[in-house]
């Protein structure tokens, strides 16, 4: 791999990796025809562990002979039906089972849905990570947080570089996206070439001036591409995705409308091009810029240090310094464009932010479009900001956001110039994958050569056929505090039930010598009914508990396990009959 000249050009963390061992040679069956051996064609196997039929958690494993490598390792954030869960990771079981075959991990760009799961994976396996310079800088911050910076191996690559990973060679190809330094990849082995675009769009006027390398995609198409995998996020939307530069004009207009008021802009923390434009407009208007949100502060610090963000001297101030300046001299960039409950903007909207209070002298610009499923929470944040007197601008009103994902015409262009034999839409919900598949058909790929798959599918590719007849483990692993994987569906079900119907605890003390109730039963309720207004309900329930206890007491001996089980089941049934609610019933029997 060519050496780079920058300071992050060859980040080597930890000890040097030993060369991957080659697998034993496999004897191919010989035929008697002409006395020459006939080699069986080895397939490429592609295992999708995340990113299909969902937004986020992107991770794919490529395998040929005895060599495997991983493309991306992301996470996603919990839905409303996952109370208490902080993060959702892919299931790494298939990878850990084959840890000795993993030759490396290639990352396409620095968004959380592509790098967020990496520290958790590197605690399970030891493999070198390859990423472009900014992406590597963001990864390094995560490695330090997880105390992996002394053991992990991180290699910086640039577009045009080729990585040798066992039987694979992986070429990095520059694309455009909503974060600098994104790449697609051309994956080559003896069985053929696979192109994976990563997240991309075609921007003819990008902020950094680096246009997607369509020429390289076209050249690979002329050489012959076995399979293409493309981002499907915007496959339902016609036309072309607008250039990021369009947002800059809208921001200038809205800043001018703000006049002497304070401006607060909410955007994705990783959208460095957007942050650059906000800083540029603020500088023109003589405004200082404050950052609110830990993730935003971290990304801006890394991007500025590596030169991806040009920050004029003295323009950045801390949130604590905001009150020292008149409103017309302040721009506040914040996280929370998706209405996340603990984000800075959400806390501002609920008057729960310790340092920033929303007033009628604020103009709030939400420079993002709600991710599917977040529309309601974003709408609530907007309503709460309006109630506090702020003026709010969002994408339905002005062009304050453009997507980082290709629309239909851009997707058809890539399909046309690559013209693969086989096509697998990736990255998106089922509706997005289906729409992308239809685009493949529109440019002439036979329907039989287009495959719609889901997480857990292992696709087998040869020069003659594509099939998906094998599955691998590919579930969801929940991170809750310091716990990884110790919260499962049963616990989530109980949490959801607690949030909906509450809990009833039944406690009593029993003399195990004669089976008599010494104290109780006593009932306590949380989130079910108000105890003082439900005396009759709980009195009748206590009578039922005494009856059950007597039923399982014979000859002075009591069957404690059976008593507990029946108290739980019968009290739950009793409560439902009387209230049409189903609280969790917890029997607590103290044996004396």
Beta strands, then each sheet from edge to edge (+ up, - down):
strand 1: 44-50
strand 2: 59-64
strand 3: 67-71
strand 4: 75-76
strand 5: 87-90
strand 6: 102-106
strand 7: 129-131
strand 8: 154-156
strand 9: 162-165
strand 10: 168-174
strand 11: 183-189
strand 12: 192-196
strand 13: 227-231
strand 14: 262-266
strand 15: 288-292
strand 16: 316-317
strand 17: 330-334
strand 18: 362-366
strand 19: 391-394
strand 20: 422-426
strand 21: 457-461
strand 22: 466-471
strand 23: 476-480
strand 24: 483-484
strand 25: 503-510
strand 26: 517-526
strand 27: 553-554
strand 28: 557-558
strand 29: 584-591
sheet 1: 8+ 7+ 6+ 3+ 2- 1+ 21- 22+
sheet 2: 4+ 5- 23+ 24-
sheet 3: 9+ 10- 11+ 12- 13- 20-
sheet 4: 16+ 15+ 17+ 14+ 18+ 19+
sheet 5: 26+ 25- 29-
sheet 6: 27+ 28-
end
